Amino acid sequence: MKVDPVRSRTMRAVKSKNTSPELVVRKLIHAMGYRFRLHRKDLPGSPDLVFPGRKLALFVNGCFWHGHGCLRGARIPKSNTEYWIKKIERNRVRDKETLIALQKLGWRVHVIWECEIKDRDRLKENIQALMD
C-alpha cells in the first residue's frame, strides 16, 4: 500500500481527547455550574467527562469516526473505502462494548454527538435532564 505523506500528516493531527466538540461541551457544562473529572483511565473507554457523584459518564463523539446516523456520520470516503468501513465498524463495536462494561459497573452512560452541539439550547436542556 502506497503511503501518502499529506494524508499521514493529516491523520496524525486528529486528536482523541480535548477535541473542539469536547471543549465546547466542557465549557457549557462548567458554565451550568457542574463539575466533572476528565478522561478517567480507571473506567472502561476513559469517558470524556465523568460525574462520579452521579455515576454518569459522558462521551463526546465525532459523527464520522463513530458512525453516527447523521449526514456527516453516514459519509464514506471515496478513497480507501474498505479500510474506512472496517475502521468505523470497529469503533462502533468498541463503543458498544464500553457502554456495556460501564453499565455493568453501575454507571449511566450518555453520548453527545458532534452534530448535536450546533443547537446549544437543546444541548443544554439535554444535559440538564441528565443531571436531574
TORSEDREN-42290 format. One record per residue: residue in one letter; x, y, z of N, C-alpha, C in turn. Coordinates in steps of 0.2 Angstrom, whole numbers, padded with zeros to 4 digits, always signed. Layout:
% TORSEDREN-42290
AXYZXYZXYZ...
***
This chain:
% TORSEDREN-42290
M+0004-0006+0000+0000+0000+0000+0004+0006+0000K+0003+0011-0004+0007+0017-0005+0005+0022+0001V+0010+0025+0004+0008+0030+0009+0009+0037+0007D+0003+0040+0008+0003+0047+0006+0005+0052+0012P+0011+0055+0011+0013+0059+0016+0008+0065+0019V+0004+0067+0014+0000+0073+0016-0006+0069+0021R-0008+0064+0018-0014+0060+0022-0011+0058+0029S-0005+0056+0029-0002+0053+0035-0001+0059+0040R+0001+0065+0038+0001+0071+0042-0005+0073+0045T-0010+0073+0041-0017+0074+0042-0020+0070+0048M-0019+0063+0047-0021+0058+0052-0018+0059+0058R-0011+0061+0058-0008+0062+0065-0010+0067+0069A-0013+0072+0065-0016+0078+0068-0023+0077+0072V-0026+0071+0070-0033+0070+0073-0032+0068+0080K-0035+0072+0085-0034+0071+0092-0040+0066+0094S-0039+0062+0100-0044+0058+0103-0047+0061+0109K-0043+0066+0112-0046+0069+0118-0044+0077+0117N-0048+0081+0121-0048+0088+0121-0049+0091+0113T-0054+0087+0110-0056+0090+0103-0060+0096+0104S-0061+0099+0098-0065+0105+0098-0073+0104+0101P-0076+0099+0099-0083+0097+0101-0083+0096+0109E-0078+0092+0111-0077+0091+0118-0076+0097+0122L-0072+0102+0120-0071+0108+0123-0077+0112+0124V-0081+0112+0118-0087+0116+0118-0092+0113+0124V-0092+0107+0124-0097+0103+0129-0094+0105+0136R-0088+0104+0137-0085+0105+0144-0086+0113+0146K-0085+0117+0142-0087+0124+0143-0094+0126+0145L-0098+0123+0141-0106+0123+0143-0107+0120+0149I-0105+0114+0151-0107+0111+0157-0104+0115+0163H-0098+0117+0162-0095+0121+0168-0099+0127+0169A-0101+0131+0164-0105+0137+0164-0111+0135+0168M-0114+0129+0167-0120+0127+0170-0119+0126+0178G-0113+0126+0180-0112+0125+0187-0110+0118+0189Y-0109+0114+0184-0107+0107+0186-0100+0106+0185R-0097+0102+0190-0090+0100+0190-0089+0093+0188F-0084+0091+0185-0083+0084+0182-0075+0083+0182R-0074+0076+0181-0067+0074+0180-0066+0072+0173L-0060+0072+0170-0059+0071+0163-0055+0065+0162H-0057+0061+0157-0053+0055+0154-0051+0050+0160R-0056+0048+0164-0054+0043+0169-0052+0037+0166K-0045+0036+0167-0042+0030+0164-0044+0023+0168D-0046+0024+0174-0048+0018+0178-0055+0015+0176L-0059+0019+0171-0065+0017+0169-0065+0014+0161P-0069+0010+0160-0069+0007+0153-0070+0013+0148G-0066+0013+0143-0066+0018+0137-0064+0025+0139S-0061+0026+0145-0059+0033+0148-0064+0038+0145P-0070+0038+0149-0075+0043+0146-0072+0051+0146D-0075+0055+0142-0073+0061+0141-0074+0066+0147L-0080+0065+0150-0082+0068+0156-0085+0063+0161V-0083+0064+0167-0086+0059+0172-0089+0063+0178F-0095+0061+0180-0098+0064+0186-0098+0059+0191P-0093+0058+0195-0093+0052+0200-0099+0052+0205G-0101+0058+0207-0107+0058+0212-0113+0055+0209R-0114+0057+0203-0120+0055+0199-0119+0048+0195K-0113+0045+0196-0112+0039+0192-0114+0040+0184L-0112+0046+0182-0113+0047+0175-0107+0048+0171A-0106+0045+0165-0101+0045+0161-0103+0048+0154L-0100+0053+0152-0102+0056+0145-0096+0055+0140F-0098+0054+0134-0093+0053+0129-0095+0059+0124V-0091+0062+0121-0092+0067+0116-0089+0064+0109N-0093+0061+0105-0091+0058+0099-0091+0062+0093G-0086+0061+0089-0086+0064+0082-0091+0059+0078C-0095+0062+0074-0100+0058+0070-0097+0054+0065F-0092+0056+0061-0088+0052+0056-0085+0046+0059W-0081+0048+0064-0077+0042+0067-0080+0037+0071H-0086+0038+0073-0090+0034+0077-0097+0031+0073G-0097+0033+0067-0103+0030+0063-0110+0033+0065H-0110+0039+0067-0117+0041+0068-0122+0041+0062G-0128+0042+0063-0133+0041+0058-0134+0048+0054C-0131+0053+0056-0132+0060+0053-0128+0060+0046L-0129+0065+0043-0126+0066+0036-0119+0065+0036R-0115+0068+0041-0108+0068+0042-0106+0061+0044G-0110+0058+0048-0108+0051+0051-0109+0046+0045A-0114+0047+0041-0115+0042+0036-0111+0042+0030R-0107+0047+0030-0102+0049+0024-0097+0043+0024I-0095+0041+0018-0090+0036+0017-0085+0039+0012P-0079+0039+0014-0073+0042+0010-0073+0038+0003K-0072+0042-0002-0071+0039-0009-0065+0035-0010S-0060+0037-0006-0053+0033-0007-0053+0028-0001N-0050+0022-0002-0048+0018+0003-0055+0016+0007T-0060+0015+0003-0067+0014+0006-0067+0008+0011E-0064+0002+0009-0065-0004+0013-0061-0003+0020Y-0056+0001+0020-0052+0002+0026-0057+0006+0031W-0060+0011+0028-0064+0016+0032-0070+0012+0035I-0073+0008+0031-0079+0005+0033-0077+0000+0039K-0072-0004+0038-0070-0008+0043-0068-0004+0050K-0064+0001+0049-0062+0005+0054-0068+0008+0058I-0072+0011+0055-0078+0014+0058-0082+0008+0062E-0083+0003+0059-0087-0003+0062-0083-0005+0068R-0076-0006+0068-0073-0007+0074-0074-0002+0080N-0074+0004+0078-0075+0009+0083-0082+0008+0086R-0087+0007+0082-0094+0006+0084-0095+0000+0089V-0091-0006+0087-0091-0012+0091-0088-0010+0098R-0082-0007+0098-0079-0005+0104-0083+0000+0108D-0086+0005+0105-0091+0009+0109-0096+0005+0112K-0099+0000+0109-0104-0004+0112-0102-0008+0118E-0096-0011+0117-0093-0015+0122-0091-0010+0128T-0089-0004+0127-0088+0001+0133-0094+0003+0136L-0099+0004+0133-0106+0006+0136-0108+0000+0140I-0108-0006+0138-0110-0012+0142-0106-0013+0148A-0099-0012+0147-0094-0013+0153-0096-0007+0158L-0097-0001+0156-0098+0004+0161-0105+0003+0164Q-0110+0001+0161-0117-0001+0164-0116-0006+0169K-0112-0011+0167-0111-0017+0172-0108-0015+0179L-0104-0009+0178-0101-0006+0184-0106-0001+0188G-0112-0001+0185-0117+0004+0188-0117+0011+0186W-0114+0012+0180-0113+0019+0178-0119+0020+0173R-0121+0026+0173-0126+0029+0167-0121+0031+0162V-0123+0030+0156-0118+0032+0150-0123+0036+0145H-0120+0042+0143-0123+0046+0138-0118+0048+0133V-0120+0048+0126-0115+0050+0121-0118+0057+0118I-0114+0062+0118-0116+0068+0115-0112+0068+0108W-0116+0068+0103-0113+0068+0096-0111+0075+0093E-0106+0075+0089-0104+0081+0087-0109+0086+0083C-0114+0083+0080-0119+0086+0076-0124+0089+0081E-0125+0087+0087-0129+0089+0092-0127+0096+0095I-0121+0097+0095-0118+0103+0098-0120+0110+0094K-0122+0109+0088-0124+0115+0085-0130+0119+0088D-0135+0115+0091-0141+0118+0094-0139+0118+0102R-0136+0123+0104-0134+0124+0111-0139+0124+0116D-0145+0127+0114-0151+0127+0119-0153+0120+0120R-0154+0116+0115-0156+0110+0116-0151+0105+0119L-0145+0106+0118-0140+0103+0121-0140+0104+0129K-0141+0110+0130-0141+0112+0137-0147+0109+0141E-0153+0109+0137-0159+0105+0140-0157+0098+0141N-0154+0095+0137-0152+0088+0137-0148+0086+0143I-0143+0091+0144-0138+0090+0149-0141+0091+0156Q-0146+0096+0156-0149+0097+0162-0154+0091+0164A-0157+0088+0159-0161+0082+0161-0157+0076+0163L-0151+0076+0161-0146+0070+0163-0144+0072+0171M-0144+0078+0172-0141+0080+0179-0147+0079+0184D-0153+0080+0182-0159+0079+0187-0160+0072+0190
***
